């Protein structure tokens, strides 16, 4: 799931974009990008059997990754599969909402389609927060339409089927949007643990939900969070 986790690691989503760092909003961003791949696979007319197999693998990876992230929330082990079932339900509802927004119902009315995308993002990404600015929702909805066009209709087959997905630019959120401020030191520390890492380092979870750090260039792994000026320790393979 590295290539998927990579698409929502940027600060801009969680600062100017005001997306909370909690489990459900982060999962919703992952769901959004899985949906782009899902749409590309179901619409591919050239290799339907192969595309179906890839799609099954994609969702297997998603659910395995989801279980690890659920465990990382330190829930009781006996409840992991119950939580997973709940996440699967709202993940499918989320994707269905996007399918509806881009269905024939709104094909002749771009304005209404944009509003339906804004509604889906408000419900699933922002959890119906009444304080979310309409301009922010519109920015996210435009990104949704752009990314759908980019991944489903413009990405060449030879790149897509080798996993070389060019996600394009993260939205340039309007400067008048309220800048994110952390409500507590605990939230700031959580942000740093997830995203403030030196170049080439990624935060990854084991199947048991325990976080470790992986260098994508050297293939080095370690349990302690890497720092810019501190040499990393011996890898734990």
Secondary structure, DSSP 4 states (H G I P E B T S, - for coil): -HHHHGGG--HHHHTTT----SHHHHHHHHHHHHHHHHHHHHH--S-HHHHHHHHHHHHHHHHHHHHHHHHHTT--GGGHHHHHHHHHHHHHHHHHHHHHHTSGGGTT-HHHHHHHHHHHHHHHTSTT-TT--HHHHHHHHHHHHHHHIIIIIIS-HHHHTTT-----PPP---TTSPPP--SSHHHHHHHHHHH---TTEEEEE-TTS-EEEEETTT--EESSPPBTTB-------
